[in-house]
């Protein structure tokens, strides 16, 4: 039989700016630290994930004994080493080519159970295929079943052509001889359109006749490779047409972009009949970095550096899909560990769900409650490592409803984790339930709501009586009772501030910001409880990328 689950603690090696990390965190895994020598990339990484993250530094200088125990490795070889556009010196490269040996050393020393490694497609044919065979043999000799395949990010919900080779490894001792892993062919989540990625409003990105470089571009269109093929009016006629000027001949893309690379800065696109330069902000979205991460570095990291760093990054949706497939395969069922736990939790409690007190009582009875044990497993705890669980109901105006203190003992080390949960009851068949409730003036302070938007929202919430004849409700106005122009004013504000709004109403700010969201469904006293418990980062990524 296959081992029943993929465990959840990982370290992010050759981390770059954390694309691989986001993919694994979206599945509920926990990052214990990262390894990155590029100081500029480290600055961006910390903007995304916080200053408390541990950087273990140069991979080749790491003493494995200094690393915490972890189950899952994610990382990439330095792209330039094996790239068909690079030096092609491969494993003979003294500076970079031996990184694979450093990764293998850590895999063996820490007895890591699983890994996902990424490299450029050119690795396949490097040195007539010998380099690939060396890599596969190194990983096989280290004790892993290894699988590899070239995947294109375009198939994984991002509008970017990006072919990379991915390696998946599973410790041989964990599986039977007939174990096999199949790579995913697509991403299970929502696709990101090109229009949704190319949204940077910075006027400095406009590329028109006011710039000296624009005249150079017109001459480029008239060179021997492009002469007679294009005119500027025709190029500008199609919205979101993408132009790649990296080559001597112009390359045009519709609905997608070419591969983002560290040294590629010649990508233009058409928006509102004008050419614009691709920004680092937009490049992050093309690599499936959540928009709230892109917002966090806006104005803090230069556009040039962001373009370079994003060109080196992993596409998070590809890593997520690969890891999810690995969970499915190890589990032996066509569901993730989270889904298995949710199904298990759906049949473990028949008592009515009243409020947060119920959740507190379930957690505090963790030794006897299968439901509590399912929740703890969903939060990535090993039950045999837990000494005690103490939950309390949080009082005050906080996003967290319940705080859980979990004492664990690992190899004689006693630790206490504090987890803040937001708990939501779905109490009717339509599934509607308030997420956040405050007076409008509180939101005005939080989000700096402009006066015109604030006035309209007062009519919407009923803080002001309707100012129209024959309203459907004498107490307030419905959104479709506003004029089209007024509706657009509200929608524009919400869209421009979506990341901040979603973060505040789901996670909150300060000491009791919520780290997990627990949603419980129980419509009738005779029905079982159904539930979903997910890390807040995954919830933010999901809703922050939606409409």
ZIPE-V228402 format. One record per residue. N is the residue number from 1. RES is the residue in one letter. D_CENTER is the distance of its C-alpha to the mean C-alpha in Angstrom with 2 decimals. Layout:
BEGIN
[[N | RES | D_CENTER] [N | RES | D_CENTER]]
END
This chain:
BEGIN
[[1 | X | 31.84] [2 | X | 28.23] [3 | X | 26.59] [4 | X | 25.10] [5 | X | 21.57] [6 | X | 18.92] [7 | X | 18.79] [8 | X | 15.86] [9 | X | 16.42] [10 | X | 15.16] [11 | X | 15.79] [12 | X | 13.89] [13 | X | 16.80] [14 | X | 17.38] [15 | X | 14.06] [16 | X | 14.34] [17 | X | 11.73] [18 | X | 9.04] [19 | X | 7.16] [20 | X | 8.37] [21 | X | 7.61] [22 | X | 3.82] [23 | X | 5.15] [24 | X | 7.89] [25 | X | 6.95] [26 | X | 5.75] [27 | X | 9.33] [28 | X | 10.85] [29 | X | 11.69] [30 | X | 12.91] [31 | X | 12.94] [32 | X | 16.59] [33 | X | 16.58] [34 | X | 16.16] [35 | X | 18.71] [36 | X | 18.96] [37 | X | 22.27] [38 | X | 21.33] [39 | X | 22.05] [40 | X | 20.53] [41 | X | 17.15] [42 | X | 17.54] [43 | X | 18.22] [44 | X | 15.00] [45 | X | 13.04] [46 | X | 15.05] [47 | X | 14.53] [48 | X | 10.79] [49 | X | 11.44] [50 | X | 15.16] [51 | X | 18.57] [52 | X | 19.21] [53 | X | 17.05] [54 | X | 19.54] [55 | X | 19.83] [56 | X | 22.20] [57 | X | 23.11] [58 | X | 24.81] [59 | X | 23.95] [60 | X | 27.58] [61 | X | 28.96] [62 | X | 27.04] [63 | X | 29.39] [64 | X | 27.61] [65 | X | 29.68] [66 | X | 27.85] [67 | X | 24.49] [68 | X | 23.68] [69 | X | 23.71] [70 | X | 20.46] [71 | X | 19.87] [72 | X | 17.11] [73 | X | 16.88] [74 | X | 14.20] [75 | X | 15.52] [76 | X | 17.19] [77 | X | 20.74] [78 | X | 21.53] [79 | X | 21.33] [80 | X | 24.70] [81 | X | 26.73] [82 | X | 26.67] [83 | X | 25.88] [84 | X | 28.62] [85 | X | 28.72] [86 | X | 29.00] [87 | X | 31.76] [88 | X | 31.48] [89 | X | 32.97] [90 | X | 30.52] [91 | X | 31.43] [92 | X | 34.42] [93 | X | 32.44] [94 | X | 33.49] [95 | X | 30.61] [96 | X | 27.61] [97 | X | 28.88] [98 | X | 29.23] [99 | X | 25.66] [100 | X | 25.55] [101 | X | 28.48] [102 | X | 26.69] [103 | X | 23.77] [104 | X | 26.39] [105 | X | 28.35] [106 | X | 25.52] [107 | X | 24.73] [108 | X | 28.42] [109 | X | 29.07] [110 | X | 26.30] [111 | X | 26.79] [112 | X | 23.09] [113 | X | 22.67] [114 | X | 19.91] [115 | X | 18.15] [116 | X | 16.00] [117 | X | 17.28] [118 | X | 16.84] [119 | X | 19.54] [120 | X | 21.05] [121 | X | 23.06] [122 | X | 26.24] [123 | X | 26.24] [124 | X | 27.78] [125 | X | 30.98] [126 | X | 31.28] [127 | X | 34.79] [128 | X | 35.67] [129 | X | 33.06] [130 | X | 34.36] [131 | X | 31.28] [132 | X | 29.12] [133 | X | 31.84] [134 | X | 31.97] [135 | X | 28.25] [136 | X | 28.56] [137 | X | 31.72] [138 | X | 30.34] [139 | X | 27.53] [140 | X | 30.04] [141 | X | 32.55] [142 | X | 30.05] [143 | X | 30.10] [144 | X | 27.21] [145 | X | 27.12] [146 | X | 25.19] [147 | X | 23.82] [148 | X | 22.71] [149 | X | 21.96] [150 | X | 21.09] [151 | X | 18.24] [152 | X | 17.59] [153 | X | 14.20] [154 | X | 16.31] [155 | X | 16.51] [156 | X | 12.82] [157 | X | 12.32] [158 | X | 12.32] [159 | X | 15.79] [160 | X | 16.18] [161 | X | 18.71] [162 | X | 17.43] [163 | X | 19.23] [164 | X | 18.42] [165 | X | 20.01] [166 | X | 18.11] [167 | X | 19.98] [168 | X | 19.52] [169 | X | 21.93] [170 | X | 23.35] [171 | X | 26.13] [172 | X | 29.33] [173 | X | 30.85] [174 | X | 28.18] [175 | X | 29.00] [176 | X | 32.16] [177 | X | 33.69] [178 | X | 32.70] [179 | X | 28.96] [180 | X | 26.99] [181 | X | 23.38] [182 | X | 22.48] [183 | X | 19.49] [184 | X | 17.58] [185 | X | 18.72] [186 | X | 16.01] [187 | X | 12.70] [188 | X | 13.53] [189 | X | 11.36] [190 | X | 12.49] [191 | X | 13.26] [192 | X | 12.69] [193 | X | 16.20] [194 | X | 17.54] [195 | X | 19.06] [196 | X | 15.85] [197 | X | 14.58] [198 | X | 18.02] [199 | X | 18.48] [200 | X | 19.42] [201 | X | 22.78] [202 | X | 24.14] [203 | X | 27.71] [204 | X | 27.91] [205 | X | 25.92] [206 | X | 28.79] [207 | X | 30.71] [208 | X | 34.26] [209 | X | 37.93] [210 | X | 37.78] [211 | X | 36.17] [212 | X | 38.29] [213 | X | 35.49] [214 | X | 35.88] [215 | X | 39.42] [216 | X | 38.25] [217 | X | 35.86] [218 | X | 38.84] [219 | X | 40.83] [220 | X | 38.01] [221 | X | 38.32] [222 | X | 42.00] [223 | X | 41.87] [224 | X | 43.43] [225 | X | 40.23] [226 | X | 39.31] [227 | X | 42.75] [228 | X | 43.69] [229 | X | 40.33] [230 | X | 38.62] [231 | X | 39.60] [232 | X | 37.46] [233 | X | 38.29] [234 | X | 37.16] [235 | X | 33.88] [236 | X | 33.15] [237 | X | 34.09] [238 | X | 30.81] [239 | X | 27.83] [240 | X | 24.55] [241 | X | 26.49] [242 | X | 24.88] [243 | X | 27.37] [244 | X | 26.93] [245 | X | 29.78] [246 | X | 29.00] [247 | X | 31.71] [248 | X | 35.35] [249 | X | 35.00] [250 | X | 32.68] [251 | X | 29.95] [252 | X | 28.74] [253 | X | 25.67] [254 | X | 25.24] [255 | X | 21.97] [256 | X | 19.99] [257 | X | 19.96] [258 | X | 21.22] [259 | X | 19.25] [260 | X | 17.88] [261 | X | 19.79] [262 | X | 20.54] [263 | X | 24.01] [264 | X | 23.53] [265 | X | 24.14] [266 | X | 26.41] [267 | X | 24.18] [268 | X | 25.65] [269 | X | 25.15] [270 | X | 27.31] [271 | X | 26.62] [272 | X | 29.55] [273 | X | 31.95] [274 | X | 31.00] [275 | X | 29.31] [276 | X | 26.32] [277 | X | 24.67] [278 | X | 20.98] [279 | X | 19.31] [280 | X | 16.72] [281 | X | 14.89] [282 | X | 14.97] [283 | X | 14.13] [284 | X | 10.68] [285 | X | 10.16] [286 | X | 11.87] [287 | X | 9.42] [288 | X | 6.56] [289 | X | 5.43] [290 | X | 5.61] [291 | X | 9.37] [292 | X | 10.10] [293 | X | 8.94] [294 | X | 11.19] [295 | X | 13.75] [296 | X | 13.90] [297 | X | 15.26] [298 | X | 17.41] [299 | X | 20.94] [300 | X | 20.17] [301 | X | 19.25] [302 | X | 21.60] [303 | X | 20.74] [304 | X | 22.25] [305 | X | 20.24] [306 | X | 16.88] [307 | X | 18.04] [308 | X | 19.14] [309 | X | 16.09] [310 | X | 13.72] [311 | X | 16.39] [312 | X | 16.10] [313 | X | 12.35] [314 | X | 10.82] [315 | X | 9.10] [316 | X | 5.76] [317 | X | 7.17] [318 | X | 10.37] [319 | X | 9.62] [320 | X | 8.25] [321 | X | 11.44] [322 | X | 13.64] [323 | X | 12.93] [324 | X | 13.40] [325 | X | 16.58] [326 | X | 17.68] [327 | X | 17.49] [328 | X | 19.49] [329 | X | 21.97] [330 | X | 22.57] [331 | X | 23.02] [332 | X | 25.48] [333 | X | 24.39] [334 | X | 22.28] [335 | X | 19.90] [336 | X | 17.14] [337 | X | 18.29] [338 | X | 16.87] [339 | X | 18.99] [340 | X | 21.93] [341 | X | 21.84] [342 | X | 21.65] [343 | X | 24.57] [344 | X | 26.42] [345 | X | 25.95] [346 | X | 27.21] [347 | X | 30.66] [348 | X | 31.18] [349 | X | 32.31] [350 | X | 34.92] [351 | X | 35.82] [352 | X | 34.96] [353 | X | 31.90] [354 | X | 33.44] [355 | X | 31.05] [356 | X | 29.08] [357 | X | 32.22] [358 | X | 31.78] [359 | X | 28.37] [360 | X | 30.00] [361 | X | 32.87] [362 | X | 30.77] [363 | X | 28.86] [364 | X | 32.17] [365 | X | 33.72] [366 | X | 31.03] [367 | X | 33.69] [368 | X | 35.28] [369 | X | 32.51] [370 | X | 30.59] [371 | X | 28.27] [372 | X | 27.52] [373 | X | 27.06] [374 | X | 24.53] [375 | X | 22.55] [376 | X | 22.82] [377 | X | 21.66] [378 | X | 18.63] [379 | X | 17.93] [380 | X | 18.29] [381 | X | 21.90] [382 | X | 24.75] [383 | X | 27.66] [384 | X | 30.31] [385 | X | 28.88] [386 | X | 29.11] [387 | X | 32.30] [388 | X | 31.93] [389 | X | 29.78] [390 | X | 30.78] [391 | X | 29.26] [392 | X | 30.49] [393 | X | 30.06] [394 | X | 28.84] [395 | X | 31.34] [396 | X | 30.84] [397 | X | 28.56] [398 | X | 25.24] [399 | X | 22.01] [400 | X | 22.40] [401 | X | 25.19] [402 | X | 25.55] [403 | X | 25.27] [404 | X | 25.48] [405 | X | 26.90] [406 | X | 26.52] [407 | X | 28.90] [408 | X | 28.26] [409 | X | 30.50] [410 | X | 29.34] [411 | X | 32.08] [412 | X | 34.28] [413 | X | 31.68] [414 | X | 31.30] [415 | X | 28.11] [416 | X | 27.18] [417 | X | 23.66] [418 | X | 23.39] [419 | X | 20.84] [420 | X | 20.81] [421 | X | 20.37] [422 | X | 20.51] [423 | X | 22.68] [424 | X | 23.25] [425 | X | 26.12] [426 | X | 26.13] [427 | X | 29.86] [428 | X | 30.83] [429 | X | 30.41] [430 | X | 28.44] [431 | X | 25.75] [432 | X | 26.02] [433 | X | 25.73] [434 | X | 25.42] [435 | X | 22.31] [436 | X | 24.02] [437 | X | 27.70] [438 | X | 29.34] [439 | X | 32.07] [440 | X | 31.06] [441 | X | 32.37] [442 | X | 29.69] [443 | X | 26.93] [444 | X | 29.02] [445 | X | 28.87] [446 | X | 25.15] [447 | X | 24.13] [448 | X | 27.31] [449 | X | 28.21] [450 | X | 30.82] [451 | X | 34.30] [452 | X | 34.40] [453 | X | 31.15] [454 | X | 32.30] [455 | X | 35.65] [456 | X | 34.22] [457 | X | 31.94] [458 | X | 35.06] [459 | X | 36.71] [460 | X | 33.70] [461 | X | 33.53] [462 | X | 37.32] [463 | X | 37.92] [464 | X | 40.19] [465 | X | 42.40] [466 | X | 41.87] [467 | X | 43.53] [468 | X | 44.24] [469 | X | 47.08] [470 | X | 46.76] [471 | X | 43.18] [472 | X | 41.93] [473 | X | 41.55] [474 | X | 43.95] [475 | X | 41.50] [476 | X | 38.56] [477 | X | 37.32] [478 | X | 34.80] [479 | X | 32.27] [480 | X | 34.25] [481 | X | 37.38] [482 | X | 36.22] [483 | X | 37.16] [484 | X | 34.74] [485 | X | 34.59] [486 | X | 33.87] [487 | X | 31.12] [488 | X | 29.48] [489 | X | 29.82] [490 | X | 27.91] [491 | X | 25.18] [492 | X | 24.80] [493 | X | 24.43] [494 | X | 21.84] [495 | X | 19.76] [496 | X | 20.16] [497 | X | 19.16] [498 | X | 16.56] [499 | X | 13.81] [500 | X | 16.58] [501 | X | 18.11] [502 | X | 15.21] [503 | X | 14.47] [504 | X | 18.23] [505 | X | 19.15] [506 | X | 16.55] [507 | X | 16.07] [508 | X | 19.09] [509 | X | 20.37] [510 | X | 22.53] [511 | X | 23.74] [512 | X | 23.00] [513 | X | 19.54] [514 | X | 17.95] [515 | X | 15.58] [516 | X | 15.78] [517 | X | 16.75] [518 | X | 19.62] [519 | X | 20.94] [520 | X | 24.39] [521 | X | 26.47] [522 | X | 30.23] [523 | X | 32.51] [524 | X | 35.84] [525 | X | 37.51] [526 | X | 38.14] [527 | X | 34.55] [528 | X | 32.13] [529 | X | 29.12] [530 | X | 25.81] [531 | X | 22.65] [532 | X | 18.89] [533 | X | 17.39] [534 | X | 13.64] [535 | X | 11.93] [536 | X | 11.61] [537 | X | 8.06] [538 | X | 7.24] [539 | X | 10.13] [540 | X | 9.25] [541 | X | 6.05] [542 | X | 8.62] [543 | X | 11.58] [544 | X | 10.48] [545 | X | 9.89] [546 | X | 13.10] [547 | X | 16.71]]
END
